[in-house]
Amino acid sequence: MEGRTRRLRPTTAGIVIAILAVVVLAVDQFTKHLALQNLPYQQIVPVWGDVLQFYLTRNSGAAFSLGEGVTWVFTIVLATAALLIVFLAATRVRGRWWAIVLGLLIGGILGNLTDRLLREPGFAIGHVIDFIYTPWMMPAIYNVADMFIVTMMICVALLVLLGVRLDGTREPRAVKETPAADTAATDDAAADDADASTARRTDL
């Protein structure tokens, strides 16, 4: 349960988010560099049967090769998402879990945004480098940044469902009346009726 000891100072939350984002960005760009230097283009390289294969390609669409042909739209979406997370980090995020999840998420976003901005065919329309292929799981080809984006979005949904707020506190749970409380209320009502009946007999 998110208690006082799990809440972070504003500066600490920002540092956690920044460090995790930089680490994910660095890992993503390094693995893409290795893929470009060592893998043949659009040829399957078996690693572990159908569990893991490498297939180097360039993706103009979104995560997992979705939405090809509207690259500039995804550049705007990625930039907007990154700015939103930075704003939340600076103003509202105090929960440890939120800092971790958002740090990893923005790292993934920045990984693909870097490709959009700096890679061919040009600024804001660059193609993302994809090279991870897992036929047993899905037909799409993806990269390290995609993995963090998807898994951290799932974590965001879980935190929301669990009622964990950005500041590290939890949503208050509705108080339900217990059977014992209902019985006590019934007994009190019965006692009041008995007192009223006794009073009437006394008056008579």
Phi and psi in degrees as a GROMACS rama.xvg file:
@    title "Ramachandran Plot"
@    xaxis  label "Phi"
@    yaxis  label "Psi"
@TYPE xy
-70.3056  107.355  GLU-2
-108.293  -173.882  GLY-3
-62.1458  -34.6255  ARG-4
-70.8612  -16.5913  THR-5
-95.9093  -0.907247  ARG-6
-88.856  142.058  ARG-7
-107.157  152.566  LEU-8
-70.0281  155.145  ARG-9
-53.5119  -44.5175  PRO-10
-64.7475  -41.793  THR-11
-64.3233  -43.6649  THR-12
-59.9033  -43.4033  ALA-13
-63.6884  -39.5221  GLY-14
-66.0723  -43.4618  ILE-15
-59.7641  -47.5215  VAL-16
-61.9056  -44.4842  ILE-17
-64.873  -43.9959  ALA-18
-63.6609  -46.7737  ILE-19
-64.2948  -39.2501  LEU-20
-63.1427  -43.6546  ALA-21
-65.2832  -40.2227  VAL-22
-62.9319  -47.854  VAL-23
-63.6805  -43.1086  VAL-24
-59.182  -44.6278  LEU-25
-64.325  -44.5407  ALA-26
-62.6258  -43.3072  VAL-27
-61.8976  -49.3467  ASP-28
-68.7455  -33.7561  GLN-29
-67.6082  -43.757  PHE-30
-66.5643  -34.5855  THR-31
-66.8166  -38.6234  LYS-32
-62.6444  -44.9062  HIS-33
-61.9695  -40.1136  LEU-34
-63.0193  -44.1068  ALA-35
-65.2472  -33.3226  LEU-36
-81.7466  -24.5872  GLN-37
-123.3  -14.3048  ASN-38
-104.612  141.073  LEU-39
-70.7328  149.516  PRO-40
-77.8216  125.587  TYR-41
53.7435  45.7334  GLN-42
-133.333  134.503  GLN-43
-71.2299  129.542  ILE-44
-115.65  105.317  VAL-45
-64.3017  137.056  PRO-46
-118.995  -48.4731  VAL-47
-148.926  73.0698  TRP-48
54.3869  -132.188  GLY-49
-88.4616  -1.13006  ASP-50
-75.5607  -44.1743  VAL-51
-147.239  127.731  LEU-52
-137.15  157.349  GLN-53
-106.381  137.783  PHE-54
-149.197  98.041  TYR-55
-75.26  126.505  LEU-56
-152.644  169.764  THR-57
-114.827  130.128  ARG-58
-115.171  122.877  ASN-59
-91.2316  -4.87935  SER-60
-96.4716  -156.611  GLY-61
-89.9742  -162.199  ALA-62
-57.9982  139.883  ALA-63
60.9832  32.407  PHE-64
68.0621  23.9619  SER-65
-87.9842  143.103  LEU-66
71.4983  39.6431  GLY-67
-67.6353  145.191  GLU-68
104.381  -11.3899  GLY-69
-127.504  53.0297  VAL-70
-58.4569  -42.8928  THR-71
-61.7351  -30.8454  TRP-72
-64.4577  -44.3162  VAL-73
-68.2971  -30.1956  PHE-74
-62.5403  -44.1206  THR-75
-64.8532  -42.9881  ILE-76
-62.3607  -45.7151  VAL-77
-63.2056  -43.2348  LEU-78
-64.9716  -41.2487  ALA-79
-64.1533  -43.273  THR-80
-62.4586  -41.2299  ALA-81
-63.7112  -43.0465  ALA-82
-65.4647  -37.6274  LEU-83
-63.9563  -43.8594  LEU-84
-65.5618  -39.5594  ILE-85
-61.5795  -41.1685  VAL-86
-63.0101  -45.7803  PHE-87
-63.1135  -39.249  LEU-88
-62.5579  -37.496  ALA-89
-79.8097  -23.6685  ALA-90
-117.136  -29.8767  THR-91
-130.38  -30.2641  ARG-92
-72.7437  119.331  VAL-93
-131.846  -12.2423  ARG-94
-80.1067  138.679  GLY-95
-61.9174  -45.9817  ARG-96
-65.325  -38.972  TRP-97
-64.2437  -39.4853  TRP-98
-62.8755  -42.7371  ALA-99
-65.1969  -49.3351  ILE-100
-63.5391  -46.2729  VAL-101
-69.3132  -33.0544  LEU-102
-62.6838  -46.2056  GLY-103
-67.0656  -36.3103  LEU-104
-65.7941  -48.0169  LEU-105
-66.4288  -30.2851  ILE-106
-61.6165  -43.8948  GLY-107
-64.3752  -42.0677  GLY-108
-61.3807  -44.9195  ILE-109
-66.2688  -30.8757  LEU-110
-60.6399  -49.2945  GLY-111
-75.0117  -32.5282  ASN-112
-63.9762  -36.6315  LEU-113
-59.8554  -41.5948  THR-114
-63.4042  -43.4066  ASP-115
-59.9626  -38.2801  ARG-116
-84.8577  -32.8902  LEU-117
-113.826  -16.8938  LEU-118
-95.1361  167.823  ARG-119
-64.2059  149.856  GLU-120
-88.2915  -2.87681  PRO-121
171.998  175.708  GLY-122
-61.0847  131.246  PHE-123
73.2328  -7.43423  ALA-124
-127.616  20.4211  ILE-125
-65.1746  151.752  GLY-126
-92.6188  137.687  HIS-127
-78.7943  139.093  VAL-128
-83.5808  119.447  ILE-129
-117.116  145.165  ASP-130
-155.155  -4.81175  PHE-131
-97.3922  128.862  ILE-132
-132.898  122.222  TYR-133
-125.177  85.6982  THR-134
-56.06  -32.7506  PRO-135
-67.9396  -23.5398  TRP-136
-101.379  -45.9818  MET-137
-162.067  155.432  MET-138
-79.2545  -9.88016  PRO-139
-76.3828  156.241  ALA-140
-109.12  136.834  ILE-141
-143.093  -170.402  TYR-142
-140.381  -176.644  ASN-143
-63.9485  -41.0473  VAL-144
-60.2931  -43.0728  ALA-145
-58.5163  -40.8622  ASP-146
-61.3155  -43.1794  MET-147
-70.9291  -37.3032  PHE-148
-61.6144  -49.2153  ILE-149
-68.903  -47.7597  VAL-150
-66.6037  -37.3641  THR-151
-73.1606  -30.3845  MET-152
-65.0839  -36.5064  MET-153
-63.966  -41.4225  ILE-154
-64.2212  -37.9889  CYS-155
-59.5111  -45.2339  VAL-156
-62.0988  -39.7231  ALA-157
-65.563  -41.907  LEU-158
-62.3421  -39.7345  LEU-159
-65.644  -44.6898  VAL-160
-63.7838  -33.8601  LEU-161
-79.889  -5.20402  LEU-162
78.1676  22.0369  GLY-163
-84.724  119.738  VAL-164
-82.0385  165.231  ARG-165
-61.7502  -29.2141  LEU-166
-84.1993  2.31232  ASP-167
96.4933  -8.77299  GLY-168
-86.9059  171.132  THR-169
-112.185  153.298  ARG-170
-63.9605  134.398  GLU-171
-66.5384  139.721  PRO-172
-85.9203  145.2  ARG-173
-67.5275  134.411  ALA-174
-82.6078  121.751  VAL-175
-99.8168  140.775  LYS-176
-70.9342  133.002  GLU-177
-87.8188  159.022  THR-178
-57.2033  -35.2702  PRO-179
-63.44  -39.9217  ALA-180
-66.3463  -39.803  ALA-181
-63.1557  -41.7068  ASP-182
-63.7452  -41.39  THR-183
-62.5427  -40.9828  ALA-184
-64.6937  -39.1387  ALA-185
-65.0052  -43.3495  THR-186
-61.8714  -40.7461  ASP-187
-63.4187  -41.2536  ASP-188
-65.1322  -40.546  ALA-189
-64.7798  -39.7096  ALA-190
-63.3103  -40.3975  ALA-191
-63.6229  -40.3928  ASP-192
-64.3363  -40.7738  ASP-193
-64.2759  -41.7215  ALA-194
-63.1297  -39.3168  ASP-195
-65.7816  -39.7708  ALA-196
-65.5516  -42.048  SER-197
-61.8143  -40.874  THR-198
-62.495  -39.916  ALA-199
-66.0439  -40.6715  ARG-200
-66.1275  -37.4742  ARG-201
-63.055  -41.6736  THR-202
-63.2512  -35.101  ASP-203
